[in-house]
Structure formats: C-alpha cells, structure tokens
Amino acid sequence: MKKLLMFLSVLFLMSFVVVSCERDDEDDNPEVEEVVRNNSSIIPAQSLGRDNVRLGALNVNSRTVELGVYDHGTIDGDIISLYVNGQLVLDKYTLKGPGEIKKVNVTLDYTGYNYILMFAHNEGSIPPNTCTLTVKDASATKSFVLESNLATNGAVDVVVD
C-alpha cells in the first residue's frame, strides 16, 4: 500500500511539473488588433430618419481624443446627442456656454476617416441648433462648429493621420 501511495504521489508531481512547463502559445503570439483604415468619408446619407449634412473635416494624430461641446451662439436651451461612427456618446445634453464645456473621451474606430454627428432634439429659442465641437488629441485642440435642425443632422469627418 505504501508503494502504491508513493507511486501515485510521484505520478501526481510529475503531471504537475509537465503541465506547468507546457508552452503557452497565446503568450508568444499576442493578437494585435488590426485597425481598419478608411480612405474616404464614411458619413452615411441619412441617420435617425434625417439627412446628414457634411460640414467639413478635422485632422488628428491619434485615435484617442477628447470631445468637448458647448453652445456656439446664445445659450438658448439647445439639446443635442452626439454620435461617433454611429455610436451614441452623448445623449440629450443641454448645451451650456464656453465656460461649461461638456467633455467625452472616445477612441475612434478607424485610422483615416471617422465621423461625428450631431442630432438636434430641439432648436432652442433661436434656430438652428449650433454647437462648438472641440476635438483634442495628444498634440492639439481643434474646434469646429456643428449645426443641425429638426430636418437635418450636422456631421464632420475626423481624419486620423
């Protein structure tokens, strides 16, 4: 019986050593996320039941950016939602003045062309709904004015160099 116990103990230890020494191929070949590059604008013709109007483009050096929004004109109760490449990042936000910038950190999906879309839930007391959008990456902050109304969405291309 002692021999059998000794044999089983040695067998257990050997199997433990073999398993712990096995090579883990996943660590040797970590998967690298391949980022798709868009070489032209991907702003869809329509979103959320409205036509999209491309208002221009901004260039950035990084996919990681901080977006900021505030009312471009008179603070008049404009309410907006922001979408990045079709994904909601800010929902039904009432725009404040430049002293109260609402900030949202995002990682853009692509190199090359991405887009930011502003959906107006109202036009405040002074139409149309206008919003200053700031896009800050590691090297600079750039501003752009987005405009939308109850029939169209304002959109801007954000190009990651």
N, C-alpha and C positions, 0 to 999 in steps of 0.2 A: 504494500500500500504506500509506503514511504517513497519507493522508487516511482510509482505512478504519479504521486503528488509532485515529486521533484521534476519528472519529465513534463508534466503539464505546466508547471511554473516556468521552466526553461522555454517551452514552446510558446507560452504567452509572451514572455520577454522578447523572444526572437521576432514574433509577429509585430510587436510594438516597435521594435527597432527598424524593421523593414518598412513599416507604414510611415514612420516619422521621417525616414530617409528618402521616401519617394519624391521624385521631382514634380513640382507643381508647374505645369506648362503655362498656366494662366499668368503667373508672375513673370515668366520670361518673355512673354509676348503680350504686354498690356494693350488692350484695344484702344486705339487712338480714334477719337471722334472725328470723323471727316465732315467738314463743314462745306455745304453746297455754296457755290458762287453763282449769283445771278448777274448776268452781263447787261441786263436792261430792266426797265421799270416793271415791277410786279403789281402795281396798283390795279385792282380789278375795276371794271367799268361801273359796277354797282356794288353797294354794300348796305345791308339793313334796309332794303327797299328804296334806297335813294341813289341817284347818280353820284359818282365820285368825281371831283374836280381836282386835277393835279395842279398844285400851286407853285411847284419848284422842287429844288433838291438841295441837300446839305451833305457835305463830305466829312467823315470822321475817320480816325485812325484805329479805332478799337470797336469790337462788338459789344463791349460792356460800356454802357452810357447811363447818365443820369438825365432824366427828362424833367423839365420844370414847366409849369403853366401858370399864367395869370391873365386877367382881363386886359386886352390891348387898349381899349378905349376907356370910356366912362364905366365905372363899376355899376352895372345896371341889372345884376341878377342872372347873367348868362350861366346856364347849366350845360355841361358837356360830359361826354365819355370819350376816352382815348383808346384807340386800338393800335397795336403794333403787329404788323403782318397778320391781321385778322383776329388777334387775341386781345381780349379786354384787359387793360392795365389800370384804368381809372374809370370808375363808374359813377355817373350822375353827380359830378363835382360842381359846386357853385364857385365860379371864378372870383378871386379876390384881386387886390391891387398888387403892384410890383413889390411891395413890402411884405407880402404874404404869399410867396411862391410855393405852390404845391409841387413836391418832388417825388419822383418814382424812379427807382433803379431797375433797369432791364438789361438783358443780354440779347442782342439782336440774333436772329436765327441764322443769318447768312453773311458771307462776305459779298461784296458787291452791293446790289440793290436790296433794300428793305423798305418798308413804308410805315408811316404814322398817319392815322386817320382820325379826324375829329368829327364826332357826331353831336349835333346841337339838339338838345332836348327842348330848348326854347330859344328865343332871340332877346331875352331880357326886355328892358323897356325901350331899348334903342337898337333896332335891327341894323345889320345882321349880327350874328354871334361872332365876335372876334376874340382871338386868343393868341398871346405871345407864347411861343413854344421855345424853350431853351434846350439844347442838346449839348451835354458836357461829357467829353471823354478825357483821357489822361492828359491830353496836351492843350485843349482849348474848350471854350464855351461858345456856341454859335446860337443865334436867335433867328426865328422865323415867325411870320405872322400867318396864322391859320384863320380861315374864315369859312363859316358854313351857315346854312339857314334850314328851314324846315323841309326844303325840297332837295338840297344837295349836301354832300359831305366834303369837307376840305381835306386834302391829303398832300403829303410831302414825301419825296424819296429821301432816304437816308442811305448814303453810299459808304460802305466800309472799304477803305483803300487797302 
